[in-house]
């Protein structure tokens, strides 16, 4: 099936990525992606963007090179109470958000600590996607997390970078083999994202797609294949004709 979207690339604005917006868009166009979302890191991650970055998106076009553009943010969970690191005033300006645990922002805690933080963050009305929950550095009660995603109308990310050898996340393959059947059981949509930090990785979902096929994950729950799913979670796409 056609893979429409990648909603988790970073540009040079995130401080540790290496492509511009225009370069990432060109890469998306070459791979025939219809939708590209830019999700720069929020302020708590070293090198991340300050609030002012997220209040100036009116300068940016809604599309380039035939690619529909969305501008969001990868939020950080910064404490075990599930606090995120962008103000409501800025959150209101975004098309969508990815919320993630990063050990540069929060020291991994117990399974109970980590899970409570994620469950609370998922209740935030400005959260759209739970980012890379497969990082074994942060043990989670995956059934509780998937249930919370269902109850709060959130998508769960299958992060291609998590599945790439040599990365900083641990036990991702093993954890995704737990998460994905739960998503299928609770009918929680999954979105494959690249987490690209350079043009060559934009739209690269090969490892994620292979794992979904290996597990016979229902294609009807893969948001990348169904713009109608994305429209349910991202109001700015309501007029998208793909």
Buried (B, 14 or more C-beta within 10 A) or exposed (E): EEBBBBBBBBBBBBBEBBBEBEBBBBBBBEBEBBBBBBBBBBBBBEBBBEBEBBEEBEEEEEBBEEBBBBBBBBBBBBBBEBBBBBEEEBBEBBBBBBBBBBEEBBEBBEBEBBBBBBBBBBEBEBBBBBBBBBBBBBBBBBBBBBBBBBEBBBBBBBBBBBBBEEBEBEBBEEBBEBBBBBBBEBEBBBBBBBBBBBBEBBBBBEBBBEBBEEEEBBEEBBBBBBBEBBBBBBEBBEEBEB
